[in-house]
Amino acid sequence: MTIIITGTSAGIGFALAEYFGKKGHRVFGLSRKNVESEFFTSIPTDITDHLQVEKAISEILKLETRIDILINNAGMGMVGPVEDSTQEEILKLFNLNLVGSVQTMSAVLPKMREQKFGKIINISSIGSEMGLPFRGFYSASKSALDKVTESIRYEVSPWNIEVCALHLGDIKTKIAENRVKSNVSGAYQKTFDKVYELMNSHVDDGTEPLEVAEYIEKLLNKNSWKAHYYFGKFGQKIGVPLKWILPQKIYENLMKKYNKIG
Ligand SMILES: NC(=O)c1ccc[n+]([C@@H]2O[C@H](COP(=O)([O-])OP(=O)(O)OC[C@H]3O[C@@H](n4cnc5c(N)ncnc54)[C@H](OP(=O)(O)O)[C@@H]3O)[C@@H](O)[C@H]2O)c1
């Protein structure tokens, strides 16, 4: 199969590209940094620039007759109090996590519609299902991508194209280093420091990226997809149904306890 993955210079994307390349698929990786790998072809691309994305896809289509799968993985985190976050920071985040992913879908869909087949995985987060403290815009950016995923599923279903959001829990990568970090004003500093330390420790203790690849491989073998899939530690996945089952106050108090707030 021909597989396009974004954000392949590091972390989950690199692990996915190597994993599927080793399995004999033809894998193309789109990230700004070039990476040398014997298992996939790297095409340096900034996915926030639609012209670069279109150029990358047309380069791939000179080599391949099909595009079977797109894994929209490139993304970044953002931390800081909502009150302190700037317009520039918020737009930078949404430009990558939402607009970048949408542009990549738009660039592969003409080929997928022509071949009447395609599978697109938008990498989301368990944190898109709830507003996480000091990660409000990260939750919101992934949540926005989830909603677009739900919408596009209806639109492309006549062409046998499947789209889903894969919500990940914490995965052990360098995502913490690459986050947009807002300045934290004095009023929030004490609470922020505690939450920040905790969120970084969760990433350090996170699941290995290779396990995401194994999960995605199983997903790709399914014929028909649901809109949402959840992968991560039980303690994180359980937060999703608890939000809807528990009375709101009890749920918020649990979240405060989990995040060491108050
Ligand atoms: N790690 C976690 O705990 C976790 C949890 C839930 C969801 N996720 C999601 O999983 C995805 C991958 O995260 P990760 O942990 O692997 O992060 P990471 O280690 O920071 O890797 C991010 C990747 O995205 C690429 N990227 C950033 N900006 C880009 C741009 N403008 N154009 C093209 N590529 C770009 C980076 O490459 P360049 O810098 O070379 O462009 C890099 O390859 C993200 O969408 C993230 O939100 C991660």
The ligand as a Tripos MOL2 file, in Angstrom:
@<TRIPOS>MOLECULE
LIG
   48    52     1     0     0
SMALL
NO_CHARGES

@<TRIPOS>ATOM
      1 N1          3.1190   12.3960   22.5750 N.am      1 LIG1
      2 C1          1.9260   12.3960   23.1350 C.2       1 LIG1
      3 O1          1.7990   12.1730   24.3520 O.2       1 LIG1
      4 C2          0.6920   12.6410   22.3100 C.ar      1 LIG1
      5 C3         -0.5640   12.4270   22.9030 C.ar      1 LIG1
      6 C4         -1.7200   12.6500   22.1520 C.ar      1 LIG1
      7 C5         -1.6270   13.0800   20.8250 C.ar      1 LIG1
      8 N2         -0.3830   13.2920   20.2900 N.ar      1 LIG1
      9 C6         -0.3300   13.7780   18.9030 C.3       1 LIG1
     10 O2          0.5090   12.9310   18.1380 O.3       1 LIG1
     11 C7          1.1100   13.6680   17.0680 C.3       1 LIG1
     12 C8          2.6110   13.4440   17.0560 C.3       1 LIG1
     13 O3          3.1470   13.9160   18.2700 O.3       1 LIG1
     14 P1          4.5930   13.5010   18.8190 P.3       1 LIG1
     15 O4          4.4260   13.2300   20.2590 O.co2     1 LIG1
     16 O5          5.2280   12.4930   17.9400 O.co2     1 LIG1
     17 O6          5.3150   14.9260   18.6710 O.3       1 LIG1
     18 P2          6.8230   15.3290   18.2760 P.3       1 LIG1
     19 O7          7.7810   14.2840   18.7450 O.co2     1 LIG1
     20 O8          6.9760   16.7240   18.7380 O.co2     1 LIG1
     21 O9          6.7950   15.2740   16.6610 O.3       1 LIG1
     22 C9          6.0220   16.1840   15.9470 C.3       1 LIG1
     23 C10         6.2470   15.9850   14.4580 C.3       1 LIG1
     24 O10         5.4270   16.9370   13.7700 O.3       1 LIG1
     25 C11         6.2340   17.5700   12.8000 C.3       1 LIG1
     26 N3          5.7930   18.9250   12.4860 N.ar      1 LIG1
     27 C12         5.6870   20.0040   13.3130 C.ar      1 LIG1
     28 N4          5.3190   21.0850   12.6310 N.ar      1 LIG1
     29 C13         5.2010   20.6950   11.3250 C.ar      1 LIG1
     30 C14         4.8640   21.3740   10.1380 C.ar      1 LIG1
     31 N5          4.5710   22.6940   10.1200 N.pl3     1 LIG1
     32 N6          4.8410   20.6700    8.9790 N.ar      1 LIG1
     33 C15         5.1580   19.3480    8.9580 C.ar      1 LIG1
     34 N7          5.4560   18.6440   10.0630 N.ar      1 LIG1
     35 C16         5.4970   19.3320   11.2360 C.ar      1 LIG1
     36 C17         7.6290   17.5850   13.3880 C.3       1 LIG1
     37 O11         8.5980   17.6510   12.3520 O.3       1 LIG1
     38 P3          9.3840   18.9850   11.8850 P.3       1 LIG1
     39 O12         9.6920   19.7820   13.1020 O.co2     1 LIG1
     40 O13        10.5850   18.4210   11.1800 O.co2     1 LIG1
     41 O14         8.4570   19.6720   10.9450 O.co2     1 LIG1
     42 C18         7.6800   16.2110   14.0440 C.3       1 LIG1
     43 O15         8.0980   15.2450   13.1030 O.3       1 LIG1
     44 C19         0.6990   15.1290   17.2970 C.3       1 LIG1
     45 O16        -0.4010   15.4420   16.4770 O.3       1 LIG1
     46 C20         0.3130   15.1520   18.7640 C.3       1 LIG1
     47 O17        -0.5960   16.1680   19.0720 O.3       1 LIG1
     48 C21         0.7620   13.0920   20.9890 C.ar      1 LIG1
@<TRIPOS>BOND
     1     1     2 1
     2     2     3 2
     3     2     4 1
     4     4     5 ar
     5     4    48 ar
     6     5     6 ar
     7     6     7 ar
     8     7     8 ar
     9     8     9 1
    10     8    48 ar
    11     9    10 1
    12     9    46 1
    13    10    11 1
    14    11    12 1
    15    11    44 1
    16    12    13 1
    17    13    14 1
    18    14    15 2
    19    14    16 1
    20    14    17 1
    21    17    18 1
    22    18    19 2
    23    18    20 1
    24    18    21 1
    25    21    22 1
    26    22    23 1
    27    23    24 1
    28    23    42 1
    29    24    25 1
    30    25    26 1
    31    25    36 1
    32    26    27 ar
    33    26    35 ar
    34    27    28 ar
    35    28    29 ar
    36    29    30 ar
    37    29    35 ar
    38    30    31 1
    39    30    32 ar
    40    32    33 ar
    41    33    34 ar
    42    34    35 ar
    43    36    37 1
    44    36    42 1
    45    37    38 1
    46    38    39 2
    47    38    40 1
    48    38    41 1
    49    42    43 1
    50    44    45 1
    51    44    46 1
    52    46    47 1
@<TRIPOS>SUBSTRUCTURE
     1 LIG1         1 GROUP 0 **** ****
